[in-house]
Amino acid sequence: MRTVAAGLLAVVSLALSNPASARTTRVHVTGTTQVIEMVDPGRSWLSGPIGHTRGRQVRTLSTPDASSGLPVGVILATVNVVVDTRTFEGWVWGRGTVDYGDGGFSMIFAGDISPAAVPGGYVAESRFVGHGFGSYKGYQLRVTSREIVAEGSATFEGVLFKPGDN
């Protein structure tokens, strides 16, 4: 009986001292982004009515709402696109970083493209997953973005996962 109690006490002690036992905090995040510049147009071509773009680099200003607890940051994204020029339907994917100066997030994203109610425009709705670096190490960011591409602006909403305190 003593060995069972000692074993149980050891497991409980390990669980209480283990960083995995700390609670993760979820913070609702919202905000906007605005394209600052196209760093590199990448390579674009048509294959019949299908437009392709690979490796386009875009720098964007990210402005989270104050309640998000995130500062203003700069996103550098490499974007790939396939779109049907007849219907403006397609998909977008890529990777990038959002930099807050003292750290940020390395992100991947993927989404769908659909026609927009603006001349020559379309809407890209994407899902982003980011893993923190620098002072955000251990954090994870999951957001959905809706961008009206002709305007170069987007709104985003999602969850910031903050690691628990030990």
C-alpha positions in Angstrom: 0.0 0.0 0.0 2.9 2.4 0.8 4.4 1.9 -2.7 1.1 2.7 -4.3 0.7 5.9 -2.2 4.3 6.9 -2.9 3.8 6.3 -6.6 0.6 8.3 -6.6 2.3 11.1 -4.7 5.1 11.2 -7.3 2.7 11.3 -10.2 0.7 14.2 -8.6 3.9 16.1 -7.8 5.1 15.7 -11.4 1.7 16.8 -12.7 1.7 19.9 -10.5 5.3 20.9 -11.5 4.9 20.1 -15.2 4.5 23.2 -17.5 1.9 21.3 -19.5 -0.4 21.6 -16.4 -0.6 25.4 -16.8 -3.7 26.8 -18.2 -3.7 28.4 -21.7 -5.5 31.7 -21.9 -7.6 32.4 -25.0 -8.0 36.0 -26.1 -10.5 37.1 -28.8 -8.6 39.2 -31.4 -10.0 41.5 -34.2 -8.5 44.2 -36.3 -7.6 45.4 -39.8 -4.8 45.2 -42.3 -3.8 47.5 -45.1 -1.3 46.8 -47.8 1.7 49.1 -47.6 3.7 47.9 -50.6 4.2 45.1 -53.0 7.8 44.0 -52.3 8.1 41.6 -55.2 5.4 40.9 -57.8 6.4 37.3 -58.1 5.7 35.4 -61.3 2.3 35.5 -63.0 0.9 33.8 -66.0 -2.3 32.7 -67.7 -3.1 29.1 -68.6 -6.2 29.6 -70.7 -8.7 31.5 -68.5 -6.8 30.5 -65.3 -4.5 33.1 -63.7 -1.6 31.9 -61.6 0.7 33.9 -59.3 3.6 32.4 -57.4 5.9 34.1 -54.9 4.3 37.6 -54.7 5.6 39.3 -51.6 3.4 41.9 -49.9 4.1 44.1 -46.9 1.0 44.9 -44.8 0.3 47.0 -41.7 -1.6 45.0 -39.1 -3.7 47.0 -36.7 -5.4 44.9 -34.0 -8.1 46.4 -31.9 -6.9 47.5 -28.4 -8.9 44.8 -26.7 -6.8 42.2 -28.4 -3.7 43.1 -26.4 -1.5 42.9 -29.5 0.5 45.9 -30.8 0.5 47.2 -34.4 2.7 45.0 -36.5 4.1 44.6 -40.0 3.3 41.5 -42.0 5.5 40.3 -44.8 3.7 37.6 -46.7 4.5 35.4 -49.7 1.3 34.8 -51.6 0.3 32.2 -54.3 -2.9 32.5 -56.2 -4.9 30.5 -58.7 -8.0 32.3 -60.0 -10.5 31.7 -62.9 -10.5 35.1 -64.7 -14.1 34.4 -65.9 -15.6 33.9 -62.5 -13.0 35.4 -60.1 -13.2 32.1 -58.1 -10.1 30.4 -56.9 -7.8 29.9 -54.0 -4.9 31.6 -52.3 -2.2 30.2 -50.0 1.2 31.1 -48.6 3.3 32.0 -45.6 4.6 35.0 -43.8 5.5 36.7 -40.6 4.0 39.4 -38.5 6.6 41.4 -36.6 5.9 43.5 -33.5 9.5 44.5 -33.0 10.1 42.3 -29.9 8.8 39.2 -31.6 5.8 38.1 -33.6 4.4 35.1 -35.4 5.5 32.8 -38.3 2.3 32.1 -40.2 0.8 29.8 -42.9 -2.5 30.6 -44.6 -4.9 29.2 -47.1 -8.3 30.4 -48.4 -10.8 30.8 -51.1 -11.3 33.6 -53.6 -14.8 34.8 -54.8 -16.2 37.7 -56.7 -16.6 41.1 -54.9 -19.0 43.9 -55.4 -16.3 46.3 -56.4 -15.1 46.9 -60.0 -12.4 44.4 -61.0 -12.1 43.1 -57.4 -12.5 39.9 -55.6 -12.7 38.7 -52.0 -10.1 36.4 -50.4 -11.2 34.7 -47.2 -8.3 32.9 -45.6 -7.5 31.1 -42.4 -4.1 31.8 -40.8 -2.2 29.8 -38.1 0.8 31.5 -36.5 3.4 30.3 -34.0 5.1 32.8 -31.9 8.7 33.8 -31.7 10.7 36.3 -29.6 8.6 37.5 -26.7 5.6 35.6 -28.2 7.3 32.3 -28.1 4.8 29.6 -27.0 1.8 31.7 -28.3 -0.4 30.6 -31.1 -2.6 32.8 -33.3 -5.5 31.5 -35.3 -7.5 34.1 -37.4 -9.8 34.3 -40.3 -9.2 37.2 -42.7 -11.6 38.7 -45.3 -9.8 40.9 -47.8 -11.3 42.9 -50.6 -8.3 42.6 -52.9 -8.9 45.7 -55.1 -8.9 47.9 -52.0 -5.9 46.2 -50.3 -7.6 46.1 -47.0 -8.8 43.3 -44.8 -10.5 42.6 -41.5 -9.5 39.7 -39.3 -11.0 37.9 -36.3 -9.8 34.9 -34.3 -8.1 33.7 -31.1 -4.7 34.3 -29.5 -3.6 31.3 -27.4 -1.3 32.5 -24.5 0.7 29.9 -22.7 -0.2 29.5 -19.0 1.9 30.8 -16.1 3.8 28.2 -14.1 
